[in-house]
Amino acid sequence: MSSSVSASTSVDLRVEPVDVVLDEVERVLQTQLDRATLVRKRRSLGACTDRGTWVRVERRRFDKIGSQGWNGTECAALLEGVAKPQWHRGAAWRQPGEAVMWRADETDLLPGAPVGSSVLAAAPALTDRWWQAFNRSLDALAKQHTRRVATPDTVMITQRGVSEAIDGFLPGGVDATVERWLPAHADLNWANVTGPDFCLFDWEDWGLAPQGLDAASLWGNSLAVPALAERVRLERRHDLESRDGKLMTLFVCAKILAPDAHPEDPRLGPARLMAAQVAEDLQSG
């Protein structure tokens, strides 16, 4: 298949022509996409099919695939006790002449709409039943067995990466060694969960990660709504109050407080305060 989408690192599927890619998806999955339902994101596409299912299509460069492969959504089909769309089939192909792969995964439709954008600016209407389902799924996920390693933001998480990310918060040289590596979704934000019925989707980056990564990620994406951030901390306190959870809180704060952060990001102030508090806890402990 030839494609009008180049391999440039600046490719944004929200603005690139994608008809050729969608034609290939229809061919390999033997389905018809409802292009009126097309959702375009920076590196992925999604649409309903004539089978009453959903297809997610992602573009990824070779250097972002790695040795463990690129079938996270397919592998997640084996997870038990986690509320997620059922996976049906998938296909992957190389873009000729480019160091780029495309992957399409067909799953059930979501039971509801995403709660919001990845970072919320207003509190969502979530019931206690939603939070209970959320906790059941994260607890069940942590009990699974896998050799996959999580790739948050398409980068494989490593001890070295964790240590480097939080080094600036721990000038006293506190040991940042992770004690427990557990299965994690690795992209837990408000755009990847549904309401009013809880469901967690977009599993392409899941795998082993330090305990508390998911909880810290959702907390970080809630900081513009202090009551919501506090609810996340309360619900996942057994993760976030662990030593690894504190390290993951600093890991997430480091991303929020990155040098290229928007100066008006409402999460900056709360992230600085929490980072200082957690760093002090770790150094005094």
Helices and strands as residue ranges (DSSP letters): H 19-29, E 33-40, E 44-49, E 53-61, G 62-64, H 72-75, G 76-78, E 87-94, E 100-108, E 113-114, H 128-142, G 152-154, H 159-166, G 167-169, E 181-184, E 194-195, E 207-210, H 213-220, H 226-235, H 237-240, H 243-256, H 268-284
